[in-house]
């Protein structure tokens, strides 16, 4: 690291699809500043979130862990803000350290001499890398322009509670624990994902291959105590830490 670290500014937009920029080809939205950043920098066209929901996606970005490793599986309804008299918009509340004891990339930067701060919407509670336990891969080599730093094949693994997905260039499989319904799409022939082939006998081999690959990946990285397949994520928000550390309290709102 140089004697005087360069300034780093990370801008994380909320609920913005990859198409929602002028440089992505949409004629409906004018984004001159984002377009300028894209033109002057590097665009990653195969960069995916670990979860389709705000809080778990941010937690994964910060820690390098999938939701089934850090335990944030839904948007945080409780414990997110320190408020006077313990009352927030959702009623009586209390501070919850959802990522207690976990290191983020900000810890690494701070250890290297950076002064770190954040502003704006956080929605992730109160704020030693373990490379062998983290599923992500560094793209520092790409930024440095080293040859051979890219990858021809990108496999995307995603999860939202008991729903998991694996997506390759040609196929996409969605598995819903415990009993489905499941989905299988041939993206080469059906890019709009209109024909579910999960019950097609001719696709049985692909289904078996993708299901095995999905199971093996999450078996390698998921923390059994925080595994999303055991969490009753309903989309109504997370109200406590997941796993055995919550002492039997409900971790997810159900309505």
Protein Blocks (a to p, Z undefined) as FASTA:
>chain_A
ZZbdcdddddddehiafklcfklopakbccfklmmmmmmmccdfbbccfbfbfklmmmmm
mnopafklnopabdcfehkaccehhiafkbcaddddfkgoiacfklmmmmnopacddedj
fklojehiafklpcbdcfklmmnopghkacfbdcddddehjbccdddfkbccddddfkbp
cddddfklmmnopaccklgmklmmmmmmmmmmmmmmmmmmpcfklomklpccehnopfbd
edjknnopafbdcZZ
